[in-house]
Amino acid sequence: MDNASFYEIKKSSVWLWSGLTLSILAHLSFLLLPAAAPRVLPQQGDSSIQLQLQPKPASKSKPTPEPTPVPTPPPVMTKAPTRVVQKKDYSVPARPASEVASKQVATKEVVIDGIGDALSSNKPRELITHYADIKPKEDKQEDGANRAQQSVDTRALFAIWEPQIRKKVERIGQMNFPKDENGRSMFGTLQFRLVLNGDGNIAALTLEQTSGNPALDEAALQIVRRSATFGPVPPALLDRNNQIMLLRYYQFINERAAWGRS
């Protein structure tokens, strides 16, 4: 046997022993591993099937976006409704003709200053048959002396014109001094209201405050009437009615008749 064959046999034996050793080591490693737990089989008599529910993992949901705040609109100013005031019905209910004929009621004529007084609840109401029965309330005239103070010109004009009227009335009064039925002089003070037209004639003459002696009051008014006319009144002193009103006192003291301003 040559050297080559010897080396081939020796090499083959080495590989054989090596494979055998690896096989033995592999079997030993399986034997040394722990035995697996025996599997428990269900008993034959128990036919129920046990189910175990596993909770489903919560899915990760996307976060809900926060709502965008809506701006609050400004308050709307509304106009309060207009309150309607119901007017009272002042109409007079009509009565049957037979009732009126059967009851003859004596009607009393009433002088009413204005419609407002007729409808006033504070006064007893009486039947008004015609609007013509209602007399309008007359505006009181302002004293000519007070009206003349509105400007310098009218004030100066009145200061020249009024003394002429006063002197004439005083002169007539002195000439016709009031006397009683026994011829004795009467004394006292009274107030009168004199209204003159633009031509100086008397439009109205009334007693405003008595002296306490009716005979003296009448004699004094008669003196004023005898003094007319007084001549044209300056146009600047006339009111819207083309008149001038004088509210004056007439004094009869110590045998002297005096005209005084109220």
One Martini backbone bead per residue (centre of mass of N, CA, C, O) as a GRO file, in nm:
protein
  262
    1MET     BB    1   0.097   0.036   0.023
    2ASP     BB    2   0.065   0.345  -0.030
    3ASN     BB    3   0.064   0.670   0.075
    4ALA     BB    4  -0.202   0.769  -0.060
    5SER     BB    5  -0.393   0.559   0.050
    6PHE     BB    6  -0.349   0.611   0.343
    7TYR     BB    7  -0.450   0.907   0.349
    8GLU     BB    8  -0.740   0.850   0.257
    9ILE     BB    9  -0.824   0.667   0.494
   10LYS     BB   10  -0.765   0.861   0.722
   11LYS     BB   11  -0.961   1.089   0.626
   12SER     BB   12  -1.226   0.917   0.638
   13SER     BB   13  -1.218   0.853   0.946
   14VAL     BB   14  -1.241   1.141   1.048
   15TRP     BB   15  -1.523   1.202   0.931
   16LEU     BB   16  -1.676   0.980   1.075
   17TRP     BB   17  -1.620   1.060   1.369
   18SER     BB   18  -1.738   1.341   1.348
   19GLY     BB   19  -2.034   1.259   1.281
   20LEU     BB   20  -2.083   1.088   1.528
   21THR     BB   21  -2.041   1.306   1.741
   22LEU     BB   22  -2.270   1.498   1.644
   23SER     BB   23  -2.502   1.293   1.685
   24ILE     BB   24  -2.471   1.252   1.989
   25LEU     BB   25  -2.508   1.554   2.072
   26ALA     BB   26  -2.796   1.587   1.961
   27HIS     BB   27  -2.939   1.373   2.141
   28LEU     BB   28  -2.863   1.495   2.414
   29SER     BB   29  -3.011   1.772   2.374
   30PHE     BB   30  -3.303   1.648   2.363
   31LEU     BB   31  -3.291   1.505   2.646
   32LEU     BB   32  -3.233   1.778   2.817
   33LEU     BB   33  -3.496   1.884   2.757
   34PRO     BB   34  -3.797   1.998   2.866
   35ALA     BB   35  -4.091   1.887   2.928
   36ALA     BB   36  -4.397   1.912   2.810
   37ALA     BB   37  -4.700   1.992   2.883
   38PRO     BB   38  -4.978   1.837   2.926
   39ARG     BB   39  -5.263   1.785   2.753
   40VAL     BB   40  -5.588   1.887   2.820
   41LEU     BB   41  -5.866   1.707   2.799
   42PRO     BB   42  -6.181   1.687   2.763
   43GLN     BB   43  -6.441   1.563   2.898
   44GLN     BB   44  -6.689   1.361   2.803
   45GLY     BB   45  -6.935   1.468   2.991
   46ASP     BB   46  -6.852   1.757   2.890
   47SER     BB   47  -7.036   1.953   2.638
   48SER     BB   48  -6.942   2.226   2.704
   49ILE     BB   49  -6.854   2.542   2.586
   50GLN     BB   50  -6.587   2.751   2.646
   51LEU     BB   51  -6.595   3.104   2.642
   52GLN     BB   52  -6.363   3.370   2.573
   53LEU     BB   53  -6.367   3.708   2.602
   54GLN     BB   54  -6.207   3.952   2.427
   55PRO     BB   55  -6.116   4.258   2.437
   56LYS     BB   56  -6.141   4.516   2.238
   57PRO     BB   57  -5.942   4.715   2.108
   58ALA     BB   58  -5.905   5.036   2.114
   59SER     BB   59  -5.957   5.267   1.894
   60LYS     BB   60  -5.789   5.515   1.742
   61SER     BB   61  -5.919   5.817   1.760
   62LYS     BB   62  -5.980   6.107   1.652
   63PRO     BB   63  -5.972   6.416   1.751
   64THR     BB   64  -6.202   6.641   1.842
   65PRO     BB   65  -6.276   6.932   1.733
   66GLU     BB   66  -6.320   7.237   1.836
   67PRO     BB   67  -6.552   7.461   1.842
   68THR     BB   68  -6.630   7.747   1.695
   69PRO     BB   69  -6.691   8.043   1.811
   70VAL     BB   70  -6.983   8.230   1.819
   71PRO     BB   71  -7.070   8.534   1.774
   72THR     BB   72  -7.247   8.770   1.942
   73PRO     BB   73  -7.500   8.946   1.868
   74PRO     BB   74  -7.620   9.239   1.878
   75PRO     BB   75  -7.854   9.415   2.011
   76VAL     BB   76  -8.185   9.483   1.925
   77MET     BB   77  -8.353   9.780   1.882
   78THR     BB   78  -8.675   9.827   1.989
   79LYS     BB   79  -8.979   9.966   1.948
   80ALA     BB   80  -9.218  10.063   2.128
   81PRO     BB   81  -9.532  10.038   2.144
   82THR     BB   82  -9.794  10.227   2.085
   83ARG     BB   83 -10.009  10.380   2.294
   84VAL     BB   84 -10.353  10.340   2.302
   85VAL     BB   85 -10.598  10.574   2.371
   86GLN     BB   86 -10.905  10.546   2.491
   87LYS     BB   87 -11.186  10.704   2.427
   88LYS     BB   88 -11.448  10.837   2.550
   89ASP     BB   89 -11.792  10.805   2.539
   90TYR     BB   90 -12.011  11.105   2.496
   91SER     BB   91 -12.255  10.997   2.391
   92VAL     BB   92 -12.601  11.021   2.343
   93PRO     BB   93 -12.850  10.828   2.383
   94ALA     BB   94 -13.113  10.729   2.220
   95ARG     BB   95 -13.464  10.782   2.225
   96PRO     BB   96 -13.765  10.708   2.207
   97ALA     BB   97 -14.038  10.878   2.099
   98SER     BB   98 -14.245  10.770   2.306
   99GLU     BB   99 -14.088  10.852   2.562
  100VAL     BB  100 -14.075  11.154   2.505
  101ALA     BB  101 -14.386  11.201   2.485
  102SER     BB  102 -14.464  11.090   2.772
  103LYS     BB  103 -14.208  11.267   2.877
  104GLN     BB  104 -14.225  11.588   2.999
  105VAL     BB  105 -13.936  11.768   3.016
  106ALA     BB  106 -13.794  12.030   3.175
  107THR     BB  107 -13.576  12.236   3.032
  108LYS     BB  108 -13.253  12.378   3.101
  109GLU     BB  109 -13.074  12.651   3.053
  110VAL     BB  110 -12.722  12.639   2.971
  111VAL     BB  111 -12.419  12.799   3.049
  112ILE     BB  112 -12.122  12.741   2.860
  113ASP     BB  113 -11.791  12.809   2.820
  114GLY     BB  114 -11.713  12.507   2.717
  115ILE     BB  115 -11.648  12.192   2.611
  116GLY     BB  116 -11.470  12.106   2.851
  117ASP     BB  117 -11.694  12.167   3.067
  118ALA     BB  118 -11.911  11.972   2.949
  119LEU     BB  119 -11.702  11.706   2.980
  120SER     BB  120 -11.670  11.723   3.268
  121SER     BB  121 -11.659  11.514   3.564
  122ASN     BB  122 -11.696  11.737   3.803
  123LYS     BB  123 -11.968  11.795   3.664
  124PRO     BB  124 -12.284  11.808   3.606
  125ARG     BB  125 -12.470  11.672   3.353
  126GLU     BB  126 -12.629  11.812   3.067
  127LEU     BB  127 -12.825  11.845   2.812
  128ILE     BB  128 -12.710  11.880   2.469
  129THR     BB  129 -12.854  11.982   2.160
  130HIS     BB  130 -12.655  12.228   2.081
  131TYR     BB  131 -12.368  12.391   1.981
  132ALA     BB  132 -12.486  12.685   2.006
  133ASP     BB  133 -12.510  12.672   2.329
  134ILE     BB  134 -12.204  12.703   2.317
  135LYS     BB  135 -11.994  12.926   2.467
  136PRO     BB  136 -11.725  13.092   2.416
  137LYS     BB  137 -11.428  13.175   2.553
  138GLU     BB  138 -11.311  13.473   2.656
  139ASP     BB  139 -11.055  13.677   2.622
  140LYS     BB  140 -10.870  13.864   2.817
  141GLN     BB  141 -10.789  14.179   2.843
  142GLU     BB  142 -10.531  14.385   2.841
  143ASP     BB  143 -10.386  14.625   2.985
  144GLY     BB  144 -10.281  14.913   2.840
  145ALA     BB  145 -10.042  14.975   3.034
  146ASN     BB  146  -9.897  14.701   2.996
  147ARG     BB  147  -9.871  14.704   2.683
  148ALA     BB  148  -9.699  14.978   2.674
  149GLN     BB  149  -9.424  14.834   2.801
  150GLN     BB  150  -9.287  14.698   2.537
  151SER     BB  151  -9.203  14.998   2.464
  152VAL     BB  152  -9.089  15.319   2.442
  153ASP     BB  153  -9.302  15.444   2.256
  154THR     BB  154  -9.566  15.341   2.396
  155ARG     BB  155  -9.499  15.456   2.674
  156ALA     BB  156  -9.496  15.755   2.587
  157LEU     BB  157  -9.776  15.764   2.453
  158PHE     BB  158  -9.939  15.682   2.709
  159ALA     BB  159  -9.836  15.926   2.890
  160ILE     BB  160 -10.006  16.133   2.709
  161TRP     BB  161 -10.300  16.009   2.675
  162GLU     BB  162 -10.416  15.917   2.961
  163PRO     BB  163 -10.439  16.197   3.114
  164GLN     BB  164 -10.674  16.303   2.943
  165ILE     BB  165 -10.885  16.101   3.044
  166ARG     BB  166 -10.858  16.151   3.346
  167LYS     BB  167 -10.925  16.460   3.354
  168LYS     BB  168 -11.211  16.439   3.234
  169VAL     BB  169 -11.337  16.253   3.451
  170GLU     BB  170 -11.272  16.433   3.695
  171ARG     BB  171 -11.426  16.687   3.600
  172ILE     BB  172 -11.708  16.555   3.578
  173GLY     BB  173 -11.711  16.454   3.875
  174GLN     BB  174 -11.689  16.734   4.012
  175MET     BB  175 -11.955  16.847   3.877
  176ASN     BB  176 -12.096  16.540   3.961
  177PHE     BB  177 -12.125  16.482   4.253
  178PRO     BB  178 -12.224  16.247   4.453
  179LYS     BB  179 -12.565  16.211   4.577
  180ASP     BB  180 -12.812  16.178   4.771
  181GLU     BB  181 -13.151  16.220   4.848
  182ASN     BB  182 -13.045  16.456   5.063
  183GLY     BB  183 -12.770  16.594   4.930
  184ARG     BB  184 -12.540  16.416   5.010
  185SER     BB  185 -12.232  16.317   5.000
  186MET     BB  186 -12.053  16.057   4.847
  187PHE     BB  187 -11.831  15.796   4.966
  188GLY     BB  188 -11.565  15.620   4.783
  189THR     BB  189 -11.449  15.300   4.631
  190LEU     BB  190 -11.400  15.193   4.292
  191GLN     BB  191 -11.413  14.947   4.020
  192PHE     BB  192 -11.336  14.965   3.665
  193ARG     BB  193 -11.420  14.876   3.314
  194LEU     BB  194 -11.263  15.014   3.019
  195VAL     BB  195 -11.371  15.017   2.671
  196LEU     BB  196 -11.214  15.128   2.371
  197ASN     BB  197 -11.220  15.245   2.076
  198GLY     BB  198 -11.050  15.398   1.823
  199ASP     BB  199 -11.258  15.662   1.842
  200GLY     BB  200 -11.336  15.674   2.179
  201ASN     BB  201 -11.559  15.491   2.229
  202ILE     BB  202 -11.769  15.298   2.413
  203ALA     BB  203 -11.777  14.938   2.446
  204ALA     BB  204 -11.722  14.906   2.770
  205LEU     BB  205 -11.889  14.901   3.110
  206THR     BB  206 -11.772  14.783   3.428
  207LEU     BB  207 -11.807  14.641   3.744
  208GLU     BB  208 -11.555  14.505   3.963
  209GLN     BB  209 -11.572  14.695   4.236
  210THR     BB  210 -11.735  14.780   4.506
  211SER     BB  211 -11.815  15.030   4.755
  212GLY     BB  212 -12.111  14.943   4.902
  213ASN     BB  213 -12.269  15.160   4.710
  214PRO     BB  214 -12.490  15.152   4.463
  215ALA     BB  215 -12.533  15.457   4.411
  216LEU     BB  216 -12.230  15.523   4.367
  217ASP     BB  217 -12.174  15.328   4.136
  218GLU     BB  218 -12.379  15.447   3.932
  219ALA     BB  219 -12.270  15.741   3.934
  220ALA     BB  220 -11.984  15.676   3.832
  221LEU     BB  221 -12.063  15.545   3.557
  222GLN     BB  222 -12.216  15.799   3.457
  223ILE     BB  223 -11.964  15.985   3.442
  224VAL     BB  224 -11.814  15.821   3.225
  225ARG     BB  225 -12.032  15.843   3.003
  226ARG     BB  226 -12.027  16.167   2.991
  227SER     BB  227 -11.717  16.179   2.892
  228ALA     BB  228 -11.795  16.100   2.632
  229THR     BB  229 -11.575  16.135   2.417
  230PHE     BB  230 -11.198  16.075   2.382
  231GLY     BB  231 -11.098  16.020   2.122
  232PRO     BB  232 -10.856  15.909   1.946
  233VAL     BB  233 -10.662  15.627   1.936
  234PRO     BB  234 -10.363  15.522   1.921
  235PRO     BB  235 -10.269  15.259   1.727
  236ALA     BB  236 -10.031  15.150   1.912
  237LEU     BB  237 -10.253  15.090   2.162
  238LEU     BB  238 -10.390  14.875   2.014
  239ASP     BB  239 -10.530  14.582   1.972
  240ARG     BB  240 -10.657  14.316   1.787
  241ASN     BB  241 -10.954  14.470   1.835
  242ASN     BB  242 -10.922  14.780   1.829
  243GLN     BB  243 -10.851  14.820   2.143
  244ILE     BB  244 -10.884  14.954   2.486
  245MET     BB  245 -10.796  14.872   2.825
  246LEU     BB  246 -10.923  14.998   3.148
  247LEU     BB  247 -10.814  14.957   3.490
  248ARG     BB  248 -10.998  15.141   3.744
  249TYR     BB  249 -11.019  15.386   3.988
  250TYR     BB  250 -11.280  15.551   4.196
  251GLN     BB  251 -11.260  15.847   4.393
  252PHE     BB  252 -11.455  15.973   4.687
  253ILE     BB  253 -11.286  16.242   4.850
  254ASN     BB  254 -11.324  16.532   4.985
  255GLU     BB  255 -11.479  16.651   4.736
  256ARG     BB  256 -11.313  16.434   4.548
  257ALA     BB  257 -11.236  16.328   4.219
  258ALA     BB  258 -11.052  16.021   4.154
  259TRP     BB  259 -10.818  15.876   3.936
  260GLY     BB  260 -10.708  15.529   3.951
  261ARG     BB  261 -10.477  15.289   3.944
  262SER     BB  262 -10.470  14.933   3.982
   0.00000   0.00000   0.00000
